[in-house]
Amino acid sequence: MSFRDKIIVITGASSGIGRSTALEFAKHGAKLVLISRRKDKLDLVREELSQFGNEIMVYPCDVSDKNQVKSMANSVIQKFGKIDILINNAGFAIYGNVSDLSIEEIESQIQTNYLGMIYCTKNFLPVLQKQNSGHIVNIASVAASFGLPGIAPYCASKFAMLGFSEGLKHELKHTNIGITVVSPIMVRTNFFEHKSFAKMPKYSITSLDPKTVAKTIIRASQSSRLEIIVPNIVRIGVWLKHTFPFLVNPLVGAAFNKLQR
């Protein structure tokens, strides 16, 4: 597959899945727009990618701020005149029971994980529609299908992302614009660096390398599917959950409650 000179916009690009995705697209000759809150971290990624000789634009932006996103999108379109692929990857979680989390902590997750995706999609969709081409890849989680204790607001944001993507995909049916959700299981990133996870186990033997997810994102950017679950075998669990929720939900809830204790 060739992405040479394609314009790829990646949010949450300073680390983890976003950084690995930028690296994979750079290997394929793409032009990259790296979005994250911290310019110093973005500059480190740009320096790492300089070996490939790609054109790279770094833009510090908090995607939870709709005004910042609007300014960012305007700058990107002014520079390149178009985009080819938008990857909505920015997101985080705060661990805790709903009764213990503050309203502000819940809102912050929804604002970044869900509304940030909305803001980016809304600001870049007009140019995609004008050129009648492109692809949106939204990075969700298997938590988009399982409501889990301790991360209920995070799950809610990913449920919402999947639902929004499905609705938008129907709206774009008769265009050349695609939309695909990538839903991985646990990934070895800085996701657990938030202090709320201090007493929680960080990773299991089944957790994924971010490079694995990045390669799936590459594939997703040319896919007609609504959702790609990583690894694919986990799709069986999602099917069971939706088909036999009265059996699966109590088991999942009991397992995670045990982990909490």
N, C-alpha and C positions, 0 to 999 in steps of 0.2 A: 504494500500500500504506500502511496506517496502523499505527503502533506507539504511538499516543497512550496514555499511562499504562501501557504495558507495562513490566515490570521487567526490565532488561537488565543482567546481570553480566558484566564484561569484565576478564580478567586481562591483565597486561602493558599496562595502559591509559595509562601515563605518556608514551609516545612511539610513533613509528612506526605500525604497523598498528593497534595498540590505540587510540591517540589519534585516528587518522582514523576508526576505526569508531565511537568515542564521538561524534564530531562528526556523522557521518551519521545515527546513531540520534537524536541530539538534534534534528536538523532535522525528524525525523518525530514529535516530541513524546513520546519515551520517557522514562521515569525510569531513571536510570543509577546503577549501582554500579561505581565505578572502583577496581580492585585493582592494586597494584604495591608494590614494596619501599620506595620513597622517597616520603614524604608531601609533601616540598617540590615534587617534580615533579607529583604528583597535584593539588596545590593550583593549580598553574599551568594544568593542563588544565581544572580546575573553573572557574577564572576565565575562561578562554577560552570555555567553554560557557555562561557565565552570561547571555550575550546572548539565549539561547533561552528562558530562564525555566523550564527543567526542574528537577525535584527531583533532586538529585545527592548521593549518599553516597560519601564517600572513605574507603577503609579500607586502610592500609598493611599488607601481608602478603607474606611470602615463601612462595610456593606449594610450595616444596620441603620445607617444614616442616609435617608433617601436623597438628600441634597448633595452629599458627597458622591453618591452613585451617579446621579445625573451629571455632575461635573466630570466625573471620570469617563462616562460613556461618551459625552460630547468630545472630550479630548481624544479618545481613541478613534472615533469616527472622523474627526477633523484630520488626524494624522494619516490614517490608512484608507479612509473612504468607505470601508466595509469591514465586516468580520465574517469568518467562516464557521467557527465553532466557539460556543460559549460553554464553559465548564463551571457550574455553580458548586463549588466545593467548600467554601468557608462554613465552619460550624464548630460547636463545642457543647459540652455538657457540664452541669453541676450536679454532683451526687447528693441525694438527700430525699427524705420523705416529703410529700407535698405539704404536710402539716408543719414541717420544720423549715421549708424554704420560704424566703420572702417573696412578695409579689414581684419585686424588682429582679430577683434572681430568675424567676420563671419568665418574666417578660424578656429579659436579656437573651435567653436561649431562643425564644420564638422570633425575636427581632433579627438576630443574626442568621439562624438556621433556616427559617421560613421566609420572613419578610425580606431578608437580604437577597434571597433567590428571586422573589417577586420583583424587587426593585431592579435587579440586573436584567431579568428577562424582559420586563416592560420597557426598559430604556434601549435595549438592543433589538427587540422584536421588530420595530418599524423598519430598520435597515435590512433585516433578514427578509421581511415581506417585500420590500422594495426591490431587492435583488432576486427574490423568489428562490433562495437557496440557503443552505446552512444547517447546522445541527446544534441543539441544546442538550447538554449532558448534565443531569442533576445528580449529585452524589448524596444518596440517602444512607440507608443502613438496613440490615435485617430487622432492626427495631422499627422499621416502617410497617412491619406486619405483626409484631409482638409488643404488647404493652407490658413493660417490665417495671417491677417495683424499684424505687430508688432513682430511676431516670424517667419518670412519667412525662415531664415537660419535653425532654429530648425526644422521646418516642412520639409525642404529639406533633412535634415539629416535622418529623420524618413521615408520619402518617399523612400530614397535610401536604408535604412536598409530593408524595406519590399521588395523592388525589388530584392535586392541581395539575401535575404533569399528564395524568390520564385525560383530564378534561381538555387541556390545551392540545393534546395530541389529536383528539377528535376534531377540534376546531381547525387544525392545520392539515386535515386529511387530504384535501385537494390542492395542496401546495407541495413544493419541493423542500420544505423545512421539516426536519425530523426532531424528535425529542425522545430521549431514552434516560431512564433512571438506573444508576448503578448502586446496588445494595449489598455491601460486603458485611461479613461477620467482623468480629474484633480485628483491628489492624494495629500493628506495632508502630504507633506514632506518639506524639506528645499529648494525645487526647486525655490521658490520665494525669497530666501534670497539675491540673487544678487542685488546690489544697483539699477540696471536699473528698477526693479519692485517696487521701493519705493512708487510711487504714484498710483499703480495699486491695485484693489481689490485682496485679496489673494486667498480666497476660496469661493465656492458657497455651497449651501445646498446639491448639488449632488456630491460633491467631495468625493473621496474614502479614507478609512483608508488603509494605506500600508499593513496591515495584510490581507485585502481582496485580494489585488493584489498578495501577497506572496502565498496565498492558490491557486490562479489561476496558478502561476508559477509551483507549485508542480504538479498540474494536467497537465500543458503543457509539463512537462518533460517526460510524458508518453503518449503524444497525437500524433495522426497521422495527425492532422490538421495543415494547414499552419499558420493560424492566429486565435487567440482567443481575442475577444474584450470584455472589462470589463467596465460596465456591459453589458450583452448580448443584452439587448434591444437597445443599441446604434447602433448595427449592422443594424437596420432598417434605421437609419439616413445615414449610410455609403452606404447602397443599394440605397437609394433615391438620394444621391449625385452622384453616378456613373450612375444611370439610367436616372435621370432628372437634369443634371448639370445646364442647362439653367434656371431652377427654383430655385434650392437650392443654387448655388454659390452666386447669388446676395443677398439672404436673409442672408447667413452666413457673407458675407463681410459687409453688412450694420450693422448687429448686433455688430460685433467686432469694426467697425469704430466708432459706437456710444459709445462703451465702452472706446475707446481711447480718445474720446473727453471729 
